[in-house]
Amino acid sequence: MDLLSDTIKATLHTATYTPNQSTNEVKADATNELTTAGGYTAGGVTLGSKTYSSSSLVTTFDAADLAWSALSVTFRYIVLWDDTPTTPADPLISYVDTGGDQTLSGTDLAVVWNASGIFTFTVS
């Protein structure tokens, strides 16, 4: 997996998807993605302006904030996955649990990543 050159995508999933960090490995495991309807397109959106940096044993991945326009959908999870590898196909990277159903009615959705990055890990 190459976070900078691979196509990293974000998809929206309903509350009937139950993330399992022990067994969910590829996008096919992230069930109940929204279908193409209500302003959402199945397959999600591609992360742009990706950056990857490492300094003093801290590694950070970041990308431009996400935006969907005029959504009329209900979702709970945002799933990040890599659309480039074929073995395994579409490995999962992470997910965001919004804490409950988010119901939008013709609303723009902006996912604003933390100023410190989408994720950061430290080697100890």
PLY file of the C-alpha trace (Angstrom):
ply
format ascii 1.0
element vertex 124
property float x
property float y
property float z
element edge 123
property int vertex1
property int vertex2
end_header
0.00 0.00 0.00
1.31 3.41 -0.99
-0.84 6.07 0.66
0.43 8.83 -1.62
0.24 7.20 -5.04
-2.69 4.80 -4.51
-6.30 5.89 -4.88
-7.63 6.27 -1.34
-11.43 6.49 -1.11
-14.04 7.34 1.50
-17.48 5.72 1.51
-20.58 6.19 3.65
-22.18 3.21 5.41
-25.39 2.70 7.36
-25.64 1.76 11.04
-26.29 -1.85 9.98
-22.58 -2.15 9.19
-20.80 -3.33 12.33
-17.07 -2.62 12.11
-14.93 -5.47 13.38
-11.27 -4.56 13.66
-10.31 -8.23 14.04
-11.98 -9.51 10.88
-12.71 -6.58 8.54
-9.76 -6.39 6.18
-11.05 -5.33 2.75
-13.82 -3.07 1.41
-16.06 -6.08 0.78
-16.10 -6.57 4.57
-17.44 -3.03 5.05
-21.03 -3.91 4.30
-24.06 -1.67 3.83
-22.46 1.14 1.87
-25.07 3.59 0.67
-26.33 2.98 -2.85
-26.24 5.56 -5.61
-29.17 7.74 -4.58
-29.93 10.95 -2.76
-26.84 12.70 -4.14
-24.46 9.92 -3.07
-22.54 7.83 -5.60
-21.64 4.27 -4.60
-17.88 3.87 -4.41
-17.51 7.12 -2.53
-15.10 9.97 -3.12
-11.35 10.02 -3.70
-9.11 11.73 -1.18
-7.11 14.55 -2.71
-3.95 16.42 -1.70
-2.63 13.52 0.35
0.44 13.97 2.54
2.51 11.52 4.52
5.25 12.67 6.86
7.48 11.17 9.48
9.49 12.96 12.14
10.91 11.84 15.49
9.17 8.44 15.30
5.77 10.07 14.61
4.12 9.35 11.26
1.13 11.34 10.02
-1.24 10.85 7.08
-3.49 13.68 5.94
-5.56 14.73 2.94
-7.91 17.46 1.84
-11.22 17.64 3.67
-14.07 15.70 2.06
-17.21 17.23 0.57
-20.48 15.89 -0.73
-23.18 18.23 -2.07
-26.94 18.14 -1.52
-27.11 14.73 0.17
-30.44 13.23 1.18
-29.19 10.13 2.99
-28.80 8.47 6.37
-25.40 7.07 7.34
-23.33 6.33 10.44
-19.84 5.34 9.28
-17.23 6.85 6.97
-14.85 4.14 5.76
-11.41 4.80 4.25
-9.96 2.18 1.92
-7.32 1.76 -0.78
-8.82 1.23 -4.25
-5.49 0.35 -5.93
-4.16 -3.00 -4.62
-5.50 -6.21 -6.13
-4.04 -8.64 -3.58
-5.75 -8.20 -1.29
-8.29 -6.16 -3.21
-9.29 -2.85 -1.65
-7.74 -3.09 1.83
-9.41 -1.10 4.59
-7.46 1.69 6.27
-9.77 3.09 8.93
-13.28 4.20 9.72
-15.03 7.05 11.51
-18.02 6.27 13.73
-20.22 9.38 13.84
-21.84 8.08 17.04
-25.26 7.46 15.53
-27.35 7.90 12.43
-26.72 11.13 10.54
-29.75 12.03 8.43
-29.28 14.68 5.78
-32.01 16.21 3.63
-30.52 18.07 0.68
-27.60 19.06 2.88
-23.94 19.51 2.00
-21.65 17.27 4.02
-18.12 18.36 4.85
-15.72 16.05 6.64
-13.04 18.27 8.14
-10.02 16.25 9.22
-8.17 17.17 12.39
-5.44 19.75 11.89
-2.96 17.09 13.07
-3.96 14.75 10.22
-6.38 11.94 9.50
-4.26 9.62 11.57
-0.97 9.74 13.42
0.98 6.92 14.98
4.09 6.88 17.11
6.76 4.19 17.18
7.95 3.57 20.70
0 1
1 2
2 3
3 4
4 5
5 6
6 7
7 8
8 9
9 10
10 11
11 12
12 13
13 14
14 15
15 16
16 17
17 18
18 19
19 20
20 21
21 22
22 23
23 24
24 25
25 26
26 27
27 28
28 29
29 30
30 31
31 32
32 33
33 34
34 35
35 36
36 37
37 38
38 39
39 40
40 41
41 42
42 43
43 44
44 45
45 46
46 47
47 48
48 49
49 50
50 51
51 52
52 53
53 54
54 55
55 56
56 57
57 58
58 59
59 60
60 61
61 62
62 63
63 64
64 65
65 66
66 67
67 68
68 69
69 70
70 71
71 72
72 73
73 74
74 75
75 76
76 77
77 78
78 79
79 80
80 81
81 82
82 83
83 84
84 85
85 86
86 87
87 88
88 89
89 90
90 91
91 92
92 93
93 94
94 95
95 96
96 97
97 98
98 99
99 100
100 101
101 102
102 103
103 104
104 105
105 106
106 107
107 108
108 109
109 110
110 111
111 112
112 113
113 114
114 115
115 116
116 117
117 118
118 119
119 120
120 121
121 122
122 123
